[in-house]
Amino acid sequence: MNRPDRRTFAIISHPDAGKTTLTEKLLLFGGAIHLAGEVKARGANRRARSDWMKIEQQRGISVTSSVMTFEREGITFNLLDTPGHEDFSEDTYRTLTAVDSAVMVIDAAKGIEAQTRKLFEVCRLRSVPIITFVNKVDREGRDAFALLDEIADMLALDVTPMSWPVGMGGLFEGIYDLNANRLMQPSGDSRAFEGKTASFSGLDDPKLADALSAQGLERLREEAELAVGGYGEFDPEAYRHGDLTPVYFGSALKEFGVGELIDALARFAPPPRPQPAEPAPVSPDHAGVTGFVFKVQANMDPQHRDRIAFMRLCSGKFRRGMKLTPSGSGKPIAVHSPIMFFAQDRELAEEAWPGDIIGIPNHGTLRVGDTLTEGEGIRFTGLPNFAPEILRRVALVDPTKTKQLRKALDDLSEEGVIQVFYPEIGSNWVVGVVGQLQLEVLLSRLEAEYKVAARLEPSPWDTARWIAGDDAAIKAFASINSSQLSRDRDGALVFMAKSAWEVGYVQERNPDIRFSATKER
């Protein structure tokens, strides 16, 4: 049932490298939107299509993962936009489990930054193939060779330049496609790419002298010949194994290199790949419909209090109305209104194929990590919860809204925005997050979506660990440490520690108990 015409990919980068602009331009080139920067939503806020949450609009950053589908020349692209901000690394990690390849965006002036490196390591864990896009070459930036060497050295990747900038910043004269021997040049007052392209027989073609300044031509010939000779040829197999990255230079804002990037994804990026599962990996050719929920988003449309589970389809041909069984509840559900996403626009999906992302409206029956099948005993693996790095107590401004707060915390923990812990002794609920910005999102959404005003107070705990062991060992441990035990929203027992040192100390004293910093559903 595998469809070779599907490309499911994510864009990873450090904040401000231009990821959201590139996302928008990919949608523009793919025909999913018609005017860059314009949103046909209520309220004409000029913002990227993929950033729809109130706090995202205020801060100008992406804090949730969005899904966008577009088609170009017979290929269906499923683009998963991820938060660049490190405070949302959990959401990003789960999103990267749902893709078959990634585009790594690097700022030409800054090179590889901390968050880019972290996200790359997540991709490496799953051998996700990566295409690199060096952005903002129309501005002053670092030497192209220094950027390539940094990618090679810091990420231990082979690199193959597929295009080359003719100067940067004020000296920028265009981008030369090293494979197709085409020169893309700026035109018009904005110096943007308006389709001005010329083909040549090679770098020694005398006609290049008519298109470039003498200085630009000399620089291009010297640098491009060095680049072609100094770095290995592109090897599709090495790329698909995650060992080599083809590098494209461009400017998302000025639209240089965007079309070439889409073409590269179509030509080189893998179609849907087998997914890790128990009892065995699931191939896209597997006959039965299988998929997993990597994200849940509530209130995308606040007027309807909707709740959408994002499912990556892994095998089989999905048809609207079919019954699927979630691993969480074990009770079959009929999927009557599956959604395909075109940024903020939605369309009813009559059918879907491996690699596609469909949204399933539900009322809390589907959660992050759920496997959905036609009844087979399959469970997809690799979607963990991580131990929180920040723990805070939640206090209500209006104590009569306890029920609303509990509902809100349960909803938001289902989404993976926060984790919530209910103490075995005492009534102060504790929320856990990986990064500080998640706490701001929590307060903002409590007020905007649930009309609950709350404040966060210091918690005596510094970290948390899920615990497991035989019943007798757990009972003995609980009798001594009951004041430090909580349960998560699944009812799993959690040890709340004052410090990492305490975790180690208690672990040493209780060898029969397993203390885990991650939990898979």
DALIN-V919825 format. One record per pair of residues at least 12 apart in sequence whose C-alpha atoms are under 7 Angstrom apart, sorted by sequence separation. I is the first residue (numbers start at 1). J is the second residue. D is the distance in whole Angstrom. If there is no record, write none. Layout:
i;j;d
I;J;D
I;J;D
This chain:
i;j;d
24;36;7
67;79;6
68;80;6
163;175;7
164;176;5
173;185;6
174;186;6
184;196;6
185;197;6
234;246;7
272;284;7
296;308;6
297;309;6
322;334;6
323;335;6
419;431;6
420;432;6
484;496;5
67;80;5
163;176;5
164;177;7
173;186;7
184;197;5
296;309;4
321;334;6
322;335;6
418;431;6
419;432;5
66;80;6
67;81;6
163;177;4
164;178;7
183;197;6
184;198;7
295;309;6
296;310;6
321;335;5
369;383;6
418;432;6
419;433;6
65;80;7
66;81;5
162;177;6
163;178;5
182;197;7
183;198;5
295;310;5
320;335;6
321;336;4
418;433;5
50;66;6
65;81;5
66;82;7
162;178;6
182;198;6
183;199;6
293;309;6
294;310;6
320;336;6
65;82;4
162;179;6
182;199;4
293;310;6
294;311;6
320;337;7
64;82;7
65;83;6
181;199;6
182;200;6
203;221;6
293;311;4
320;338;7
340;358;5
64;83;6
181;200;6
292;311;5
293;312;7
339;358;5
340;359;6
63;83;5
181;201;7
291;311;6
292;312;6
338;358;6
339;359;5
62;83;5
181;202;6
291;312;5
292;313;7
338;359;6
339;360;6
417;438;7
62;84;7
291;313;4
338;360;5
290;313;6
291;314;5
337;360;7
24;48;6
290;314;5
337;361;7
24;49;7
63;88;7
290;315;5
335;360;7
65;91;7
102;128;7
104;130;7
108;134;6
289;315;5
290;316;7
467;493;6
65;92;7
96;123;7
101;128;5
102;129;6
103;130;6
104;131;6
105;132;6
106;133;6
107;134;6
108;135;6
141;168;6
288;315;6
289;316;4
466;493;6
467;494;6
20;48;7
100;128;6
101;129;5
102;130;5
103;131;5
104;132;5
105;133;5
106;134;5
107;135;5
108;136;6
140;168;6
141;169;7
287;315;7
288;316;5
289;317;6
466;494;4
467;495;7
86;115;6
93;122;7
101;130;6
102;131;6
103;132;6
104;133;6
105;134;6
106;135;6
107;136;6
108;137;6
139;168;6
140;169;4
286;315;6
287;316;5
289;318;6
320;349;7
465;494;6
466;495;6
103;133;7
105;135;7
138;168;5
139;169;4
240;270;7
284;314;6
285;315;6
286;316;6
320;350;5
464;494;7
465;495;5
109;140;7
137;168;5
138;169;5
139;170;7
284;315;4
285;316;7
319;350;6
320;351;6
464;495;6
465;496;7
109;141;4
137;169;6
236;268;7
283;315;7
284;316;7
319;351;4
464;496;5
108;141;5
109;142;5
318;351;5
319;352;7
463;496;6
464;497;6
108;142;6
138;172;6
318;352;5
394;428;7
463;497;5
317;352;6
318;353;6
393;428;6
394;429;6
461;496;6
462;497;6
463;498;7
111;147;6
317;353;5
393;429;6
394;430;6
461;497;5
462;498;5
463;499;6
316;353;7
393;430;4
461;498;5
462;499;5
32;70;6
316;354;7
392;430;6
393;431;6
408;446;7
460;498;6
275;314;7
315;354;5
391;430;7
392;431;5
473;512;6
30;70;6
313;353;7
314;354;5
391;431;6
392;432;7
473;513;7
30;71;6
313;354;5
314;355;6
391;432;4
30;72;5
313;355;6
328;370;6
390;432;6
391;433;7
408;450;7
27;70;7
312;355;6
313;356;6
327;370;6
390;433;5
469;512;6
312;356;6
313;357;6
326;370;6
327;371;5
388;432;5
389;433;6
390;434;6
469;513;5
312;357;5
326;371;6
327;372;6
388;433;5
389;434;5
390;435;7
468;513;6
469;514;6
311;357;6
312;358;7
326;372;4
368;414;7
388;434;5
467;513;7
468;514;5
310;357;7
311;358;5
325;372;5
326;373;7
367;414;6
368;415;7
405;452;7
467;514;5
468;515;7
310;358;6
311;359;6
324;372;6
325;373;5
467;515;5
167;216;7
310;359;5
324;373;5
325;374;6
466;515;6
467;516;6
166;216;6
309;359;5
310;360;6
324;374;5
325;375;6
465;515;6
466;516;5
308;359;6
309;360;5
323;374;7
324;375;7
465;516;5
466;517;7
308;360;5
309;361;6
465;517;5
308;361;4
166;220;6
307;361;6
308;362;6
306;361;7
307;362;6
307;363;6
397;453;6
309;366;6
396;453;6
397;454;5
396;454;4
424;482;7
425;483;6
395;454;6
396;455;6
164;224;7
394;454;7
395;455;5
193;254;6
394;455;6
395;456;6
424;485;6
192;254;5
193;255;6
394;456;5
395;457;7
423;485;6
424;486;5
192;255;7
193;256;6
393;456;6
394;457;6
423;486;4
392;456;6
393;457;5
422;486;5
423;487;6
392;457;6
393;458;6
421;486;6
422;487;5
392;458;5
393;459;5
421;487;5
422;488;6
392;459;5
421;488;5
391;459;6
420;488;6
421;489;7
6;75;6
7;76;6
8;77;6
9;78;6
10;79;6
11;80;7
15;84;5
420;489;6
5;75;5
6;76;5
7;77;5
8;78;5
9;79;5
10;80;5
11;81;6
12;82;7
14;84;5
15;85;6
284;354;6
391;461;6
5;76;6
6;77;6
7;78;6
8;79;6
9;80;6
10;81;6
11;82;7
13;84;6
14;85;7
160;231;6
296;367;6
391;462;6
10;82;7
12;84;7
159;231;7
160;232;6
296;368;6
390;462;7
391;463;7
160;233;6
295;368;5
390;463;7
160;234;6
293;367;7
294;368;5
389;463;6
293;368;5
294;369;6
388;463;6
293;369;5
388;464;7
292;369;6
293;370;5
387;464;6
292;370;6
293;371;7
387;465;6
292;371;4
410;489;7
291;371;6
292;372;6
291;372;5
272;354;6
290;372;6
291;373;7
272;355;5
290;373;4
162;246;6
165;249;6
289;373;6
158;243;6
159;244;6
160;245;6
161;246;6
162;247;6
163;248;5
164;249;6
289;374;6
10;96;7
19;105;6
157;243;6
158;244;4
159;245;5
160;246;5
161;247;5
162;248;6
163;249;6
288;374;6
157;244;5
158;245;6
159;246;6
160;247;6
161;248;6
17;105;6
157;245;7
159;247;7
292;380;7
10;99;6
17;106;6
9;99;5
12;102;7
17;107;5
8;99;5
9;100;6
10;101;7
11;102;6
12;103;6
13;104;6
8;100;6
9;101;5
10;102;5
11;103;5
12;104;5
13;105;5
8;101;7
9;102;5
10;103;6
11;104;6
12;105;6
13;106;7
14;113;6
279;378;7
278;378;6
14;115;5
277;378;7
278;379;5
13;115;7
14;116;5
277;379;5
278;380;6
13;116;5
277;380;4
278;381;7
12;116;7
276;380;6
277;381;5
276;381;6
12;119;7
129;239;6
129;240;5
129;241;6
130;242;7
137;249;7
129;242;4
132;245;6
137;250;6
138;251;6
127;241;6
128;242;6
131;245;5
132;246;6
133;247;6
134;248;6
135;249;6
136;250;6
137;251;6
127;242;5
130;245;6
131;246;5
132;247;5
133;248;5
134;249;5
135;250;5
136;251;5
131;247;6
132;248;6
133;249;6
134;250;6
135;251;5
133;250;7
135;252;6
124;242;7
296;414;7
297;415;6
296;415;5
295;415;6
387;517;5
386;517;6
387;518;6
386;518;5
385;518;5
386;519;7
384;518;6
385;519;5
384;519;5
385;520;6
384;520;4
383;520;6
302;449;7
369;521;6
101;269;6
100;270;7
100;272;6
100;273;6
75;266;7
98;294;7
95;294;6
94;294;6
98;312;6
25;252;7
22;252;5
29;259;7
21;252;6
21;253;6
26;258;7
7;269;7
7;270;7
7;271;5
6;271;6
5;271;7
6;272;7
4;271;5
69;341;6
70;342;7
68;341;5
69;342;5
67;341;6
68;342;5
68;343;5
67;343;7
78;356;7
2;284;5
1;284;6
2;285;5
1;285;5
1;286;7
1;287;7
94;383;6
50;343;6
49;343;6
49;344;6
32;342;7
1;315;7
1;316;5
1;317;7
91;416;7
8;355;6
87;434;6
88;435;7
87;435;4
6;355;6
87;436;6
3;353;7
87;437;6
88;438;7
3;354;7
87;438;6
2;354;6
55;441;7
